[in-house]
Amino acid sequence: MLASQLLLHAAVLGLTILQALASNTFIAAVYEHAVIQPDATNKPVSPEEALALMNKNMDILEEAIKEAAQQGAHIIVTPEDGIYGFRLTREAIYPYLEDIPDPAVNWIPCTDPTRFAPAPVQERLSCMARRNSIYVAANIGDKKPCNSSDPSCPSDGRYQYNTNVVFDSEGKLVARYHKYNLFMLETQFNSPKEPEAVMFETPFGKFGIFTCFDILFHDPAVVLVNKLQVDTVLFPTAWMNVLPFLTAVEFHSAWAMGMGVNLLAANAHYTNASMTGSGIYAPDGARAYYYNMKTEDGHLLIAELDSKPRLSAASSPHVKWSSHASSVGRFSLDDHSFGGIIFHDEFTFTEITKPEGNLTVCQNNLCCHLSYKMAEKREDEVYVLGAFDGRHVVEGQYYLQVCTLLKCKSTDQNTCGQPVETAQTKFEMFSLSGTFGTNYVFPEVLYSGVQLAPGEFEVLNDGRLISKTRPTQPVLTVTLFGRWYEKD
């Protein structure tokens, strides 16, 4: 009897150890979905027609979820607007919305679909998660009634929210997030009165979730990472690429590095609106990513991540972003500086005229320092060092500090800052730093063809972004993208 008890104890202990070891990593999946769009109309369709359209999209998502589960994924993220599309006015989107309860109600829609108001989309998503034993994150619409006693109640008597939901591997609703920072085109939705910091625990780490435009703001993105200490962020998005700094794969990978967390970014695929670019990003770089402006295909990405990236060997110490740049004098005078526009922001540029050297360019309180060596100085390509220190005011208002080594579109200086996707010039090395006033700086390196450079660069503790090896591809941009949240 004693021997059998000892064997049982040993087996339980062994299983516990294996589970503990297994929880050090997990398999993540994201799906870039070519969304089937509704007909462009200002008039609402019937609930049956709305559900039929959503089921067409969910048929595709279900196949991706099955495939991810078969490949061992523990969690999958699907895109913003991935179930009903984004051609809908406030009135027209109403038939696509469901009442989404607070996860505290402890509800599995798959096994108890009639507990609340009809919710066929939530029921189906719950069943996808339950049948495949996988966590599923999806973006749908929430509706909540309001009345005249609420001074902010819309005239149609309801709030409509762009909403992320997460179902666990049993199909239980474990997270609901209402998007706070709406993009300027999202007039069909309301912002919640206060930003929501939504997180949930899993056997493989602590997760947070927010949506698309939220990533550029302090609330809720920075709150989740710094205050709530999440390990991984789920990020449904419908991201319209804007070169040179806000291409999806470029900025999202940089954000994961700058914040020191995993980011699972699932983008909608719609090339007519420049939407593509999904990835599974760790603090040390992209584990998998996808960028395709040539076809209209969806794409599944799967990769392994550390459950506790802050504790991993690859996690870097705190970076003092202005340390190096503040300790050195100007490499050169700004005698040849000139102005240029990048995404409506007025940068100060200085041209790189020699095959190697040291340059400085300044704007307001920001000075950017560059040391570089080109493999060959081509006469048919122009590069500049640029600085921007100010408030961006186009699709939102937020403060930036940006240092960038940038390829111009042509040899005409007036094209510097315009979008460009290809280059021929290779560099032997580069080192970029700046006198930043913020600790929130995101390092970007983008190669020709809108390709990332995983493993080929690093950030030193003194704030220098340097080439780790000789860059293998021609450079489009090397950038330190600073978000000065404190000034917002």
Residue pairs with C-beta under 8 A, 6 or more apart in sequence:
19 203
23 203
23 204
23 205
23 307
24 306
24 307
24 308
25 204
25 304
25 305
25 306
25 307
26 74
26 75
26 204
26 205
26 304
26 305
26 307
27 71
27 72
27 73
27 74
27 302
27 303
27 304
27 305
28 73
28 74
28 75
28 76
28 77
28 232
28 262
28 264
28 280
28 302
28 303
28 304
28 305
29 64
29 68
29 71
29 73
29 75
29 76
29 77
29 280
29 300
29 301
29 302
30 76
30 77
30 78
30 264
30 265
30 266
30 278
30 279
30 280
30 300
30 301
31 61
31 64
31 65
31 68
31 76
31 77
31 78
31 79
31 266
31 278
31 298
31 299
31 300
31 301
32 79
32 266
32 267
32 268
32 269
32 276
32 277
32 278
32 290
32 298
32 299
32 300
32 301
33 57
33 60
33 61
33 64
33 78
33 79
33 82
33 266
33 268
33 269
33 298
34 268
34 269
34 270
34 296
34 297
34 298
35 57
35 79
35 81
35 82
35 85
35 86
35 268
35 269
35 270
36 53
36 56
36 57
36 60
36 85
37 85
37 86
37 87
37 270
38 45
38 50
38 53
38 84
38 85
38 87
38 88
38 92
39 87
40 87
41 92
42 89
42 91
42 92
43 91
43 92
44 91
44 92
44 93
44 94
44 95
45 92
45 95
46 95
47 95
49 95
50 84
50 95
50 96
51 120
51 121
53 84
53 85
53 96
54 83
54 84
54 96
54 121
55 124
57 82
57 83
57 84
57 85
58 83
58 121
58 124
58 125
58 128
60 298
61 78
61 82
61 83
61 128
61 138
62 124
62 128
64 76
64 78
64 298
64 300
65 76
65 128
65 129
65 132
65 134
65 136
66 132
67 300
68 76
68 132
68 134
68 300
68 302
69 76
69 132
69 133
69 134
71 302
72 302
73 134
73 302
74 134
74 135
74 169
74 202
74 204
75 134
75 135
75 136
75 137
75 202
75 204
75 207
75 234
75 264
76 134
76 135
76 136
76 137
77 137
77 234
77 235
77 236
77 264
77 265
77 266
78 136
78 137
78 138
78 139
78 236
78 266
79 139
79 236
79 237
79 238
79 266
79 267
79 268
79 269
79 278
80 139
80 162
80 211
80 212
80 236
80 237
80 238
80 268
81 139
81 238
81 268
82 138
82 139
82 236
82 266
82 268
83 96
83 121
83 138
83 139
83 140
84 93
84 96
84 140
84 141
86 238
86 268
88 96
88 188
89 187
89 188
90 156
90 160
90 187
90 188
90 189
91 156
92 188
93 141
93 160
93 188
94 143
94 158
94 160
96 140
96 141
97 140
97 141
97 142
97 143
97 160
98 117
98 118
98 119
98 120
98 121
98 122
98 140
98 141
98 142
98 143
99 116
99 117
99 119
99 142
99 143
99 144
100 119
100 122
100 140
100 142
100 163
100 165
100 173
100 176
101 107
101 116
101 173
101 176
102 176
103 172
103 173
103 174
103 175
103 176
103 200
105 116
105 173
106 172
107 115
107 116
107 172
107 173
108 126
108 130
108 170
108 171
108 172
108 173
109 115
109 119
109 122
109 123
109 125
109 126
109 127
109 167
109 171
109 173
110 123
110 126
110 127
110 129
110 130
110 171
111 130
111 171
113 119
113 120
113 123
121 140
122 140
122 165
122 173
125 136
125 138
125 140
125 165
125 167
126 167
126 171
126 172
126 173
127 171
128 136
128 167
129 135
129 136
129 167
129 168
129 169
129 170
129 171
130 167
130 169
130 170
130 171
133 169
134 169
135 166
135 167
135 168
135 169
135 174
135 202
136 166
136 167
137 164
137 165
137 166
137 175
137 209
137 234
137 236
137 264
137 266
138 164
138 165
138 166
138 236
139 162
139 163
139 164
139 165
139 211
139 236
140 163
140 165
141 160
141 161
141 162
141 163
141 189
142 160
142 161
142 163
142 176
142 178
143 158
143 159
143 160
143 161
144 158
144 159
144 161
145 157
145 158
145 159
146 153
146 154
146 157
146 158
146 159
147 153
147 157
152 193
153 159
154 160
154 190
159 190
160 188
160 189
160 190
161 178
161 179
161 189
161 190
161 192
162 178
162 179
162 182
162 186
162 189
162 211
163 176
163 177
163 178
163 179
164 175
164 176
164 177
164 179
164 198
164 209
164 210
164 211
164 234
164 236
165 173
165 175
165 176
165 177
166 173
166 174
166 175
166 176
166 200
166 207
166 209
166 234
167 173
167 174
168 174
168 202
174 200
175 198
175 199
175 200
175 207
175 209
176 198
177 196
177 198
177 209
177 210
177 211
178 191
178 192
178 196
179 186
179 189
179 191
179 210
179 211
179 212
179 213
179 214
180 191
180 192
180 195
180 196
180 210
180 214
180 217
180 219
180 220
181 191
181 213
181 214
181 216
181 217
181 396
182 189
182 191
182 213
183 212
183 213
183 395
183 396
184 395
184 396
195 219
195 220
195 223
196 220
197 208
197 219
197 220
197 223
197 224
197 227
197 228
198 208
198 209
198 210
198 220
198 224
199 206
199 207
199 208
199 209
199 224
199 228
199 230
200 206
200 207
200 209
201 207
204 307
205 231
205 232
205 307
205 308
206 228
206 229
206 230
206 231
206 232
207 230
207 231
207 232
207 233
207 234
208 220
208 224
208 225
208 228
208 230
208 232
208 233
208 234
209 233
209 234
209 235
210 220
210 221
210 224
210 233
210 235
211 235
211 236
211 237
212 235
212 236
212 237
212 238
212 239
213 395
213 396
214 220
214 221
215 221
215 235
215 237
215 251
215 252
215 255
216 396
216 398
216 483
217 396
217 398
217 485
217 488
218 485
218 488
221 233
221 259
222 259
222 440
222 485
224 230
224 233
225 233
225 259
225 260
225 261
229 310
230 261
231 261
231 262
231 307
231 308
231 309
231 310
232 261
232 262
232 263
232 264
232 305
232 307
232 309
233 256
233 261
233 262
233 263
233 264
234 264
235 252
235 263
235 264
235 265
235 266
236 266
237 248
237 265
237 266
237 267
237 268
238 267
238 268
238 270
238 275
239 248
239 252
239 265
239 267
239 268
239 275
239 277
240 273
240 274
240 275
241 247
241 248
241 274
241 275
241 276
241 277
241 450
242 274
242 343
242 419
243 419
243 420
243 421
243 450
243 476
244 342
244 404
244 406
244 417
244 419
244 420
244 446
244 476
244 477
244 479
245 251
245 342
245 343
245 402
245 404
245 444
245 477
245 479
245 481
246 343
247 277
247 291
247 446
247 450
248 265
248 267
248 276
248 277
248 278
248 279
248 291
249 277
249 278
249 279
249 286
249 289
249 290
249 291
249 450
249 452
250 444
250 446
250 450
250 452
251 442
251 444
251 481
252 263
252 265
252 277
252 279
252 281
253 263
253 279
253 281
253 285
253 286
253 289
253 444
253 452
254 442
254 443
254 444
254 479
254 481
255 263
255 281
255 442
256 262
256 263
256 281
256 282
256 283
257 281
257 283
257 284
257 285
257 442
257 443
257 459
258 440
258 441
258 442
258 443
259 283
260 283
260 309
260 310
260 315
260 316
261 283
261 309
261 310
262 280
262 281
262 282
262 283
262 305
262 306
262 309
263 279
263 280
263 281
264 280
264 281
265 277
265 278
265 279
265 280
265 281
266 278
267 275
267 276
267 277
267 278
268 275
269 275
269 276
269 292
269 296
269 297
269 298
269 299
270 276
270 296
271 293
271 294
271 296
274 293
276 290
276 291
276 292
276 293
277 289
277 290
277 291
278 289
278 290
278 299
278 301
279 286
279 287
279 288
279 289
279 290
279 301
280 286
280 287
280 288
280 289
280 301
280 302
280 303
280 305
281 287
281 289
282 305
282 306
282 309
282 314
283 309
283 312
283 314
283 315
283 316
284 314
284 315
285 452
285 454
285 455
286 452
286 454
287 303
287 304
287 305
288 301
288 302
288 303
289 301
289 452
290 299
290 301
291 450
291 451
292 299
306 312
306 314
309 315
316 459
316 461
317 461
318 461
319 439
319 441
319 459
319 460
319 461
319 462
319 463
320 461
320 462
320 463
321 434
321 436
321 438
321 439
321 441
321 463
321 480
321 482
322 434
322 435
322 436
322 437
322 463
323 461
323 462
323 463
324 369
324 433
324 460
324 462
324 463
324 464
325 367
325 368
325 369
325 433
325 434
325 435
325 436
325 463
326 435
327 462
328 369
330 360
330 362
330 367
330 369
331 357
331 358
331 359
331 360
331 369
331 370
331 371
332 350
332 357
332 358
332 359
332 360
334 348
334 350
334 360
334 361
334 362
336 350
336 351
336 353
337 348
337 349
337 350
337 361
338 348
338 349
338 350
338 351
338 413
339 346
339 347
339 348
339 349
340 346
340 347
340 349
340 384
340 386
340 413
340 414
340 416
340 417
341 347
341 417
342 386
342 388
342 402
342 404
342 406
342 417
343 392
343 394
344 392
344 393
344 394
345 388
345 390
345 392
345 400
345 402
346 388
346 390
347 363
347 386
347 387
347 388
347 402
347 404
347 417
348 361
348 362
348 363
348 386
348 387
348 388
349 361
349 384
349 385
349 386
349 406
349 413
349 416
349 417
350 359
350 360
350 361
350 384
350 385
350 386
351 382
351 383
351 384
351 413
352 359
352 370
352 372
352 382
352 383
352 384
352 385
352 405
354 377
355 373
355 374
355 376
355 377
356 372
356 373
356 374
356 428
357 371
357 372
358 369
358 370
358 371
358 372
359 369
359 370
359 372
359 385
360 367
360 368
360 369
360 370
360 385
361 367
361 368
361 385
361 386
361 387
362 368
362 387
363 387
363 388
363 389
363 390
364 389
364 390
365 389
365 435
365 437
366 387
366 388
366 389
366 401
366 403
366 434
366 435
366 436
366 437
367 387
367 434
367 435
368 385
368 386
368 387
368 403
368 404
368 432
368 433
368 434
368 480
369 432
369 433
369 434
370 385
370 405
370 430
370 431
370 432
371 429
371 430
371 431
372 405
372 427
372 429
372 430
372 431
373 427
373 428
373 429
373 430
374 425
374 426
374 427
374 428
375 425
375 426
375 427
375 428
376 425
376 426
377 425
378 424
378 425
379 411
380 411
380 424
381 407
381 408
381 411
381 423
381 424
381 425
382 407
382 408
382 410
382 411
382 413
382 416
383 405
383 406
383 407
383 408
383 425
383 475
384 405
384 406
384 408
384 413
384 416
385 403
385 404
385 405
385 406
386 402
386 403
386 404
386 405
386 406
386 416
386 417
387 402
387 403
387 404
387 434
388 400
388 401
388 402
389 400
389 401
389 402
390 399
390 400
391 397
391 398
391 399
391 400
391 487
392 398
392 399
392 400
397 488
398 483
398 485
398 488
399 483
399 484
399 485
399 487
399 488
400 481
400 482
400 483
400 484
401 434
401 436
401 437
401 438
401 441
401 482
401 484
402 479
402 480
402 481
402 482
403 432
403 433
403 434
403 479
403 480
403 482
404 432
404 477
404 478
404 479
404 480
405 430
405 432
405 475
405 477
405 478
405 479
406 416
406 417
406 476
406 477
406 479
407 420
407 423
407 425
407 475
407 476
407 477
408 415
408 416
408 417
408 418
408 420
409 415
409 416
409 418
409 419
409 420
420 476
421 448
421 449
421 450
421 476
422 448
422 449
422 474
422 476
423 447
423 448
423 474
423 475
423 476
424 448
424 474
425 474
425 475
426 471
426 473
426 474
426 475
427 467
427 470
427 471
427 475
428 470
428 471
429 466
429 467
429 470
430 465
430 466
430 467
430 471
430 475
430 478
431 464
431 465
431 466
431 467
432 464
432 465
432 466
432 478
432 479
432 480
433 462
433 463
433 464
433 465
433 480
434 441
434 463
434 480
434 482
436 463
436 480
436 482
437 482
437 484
437 486
438 482
438 483
438 484
438 485
438 486
440 482
440 483
440 484
440 485
441 463
441 480
441 481
441 482
441 483
442 480
442 481
442 482
442 483
443 457
443 459
443 465
443 479
443 480
443 481
444 477
444 478
444 479
444 480
444 481
445 452
445 453
445 456
445 457
445 465
445 471
445 475
445 477
445 478
445 479
446 452
446 453
446 475
446 476
446 477
446 479
447 453
447 471
447 472
447 473
447 474
447 475
447 476
448 473
448 474
448 475
448 476
449 473
450 476
451 473
453 471
453 472
453 473
455 468
455 469
456 467
456 468
456 469
456 471
456 472
457 465
457 466
457 467
457 468
457 478
458 465
458 466
458 468
459 465
459 466
460 466
465 478
465 480
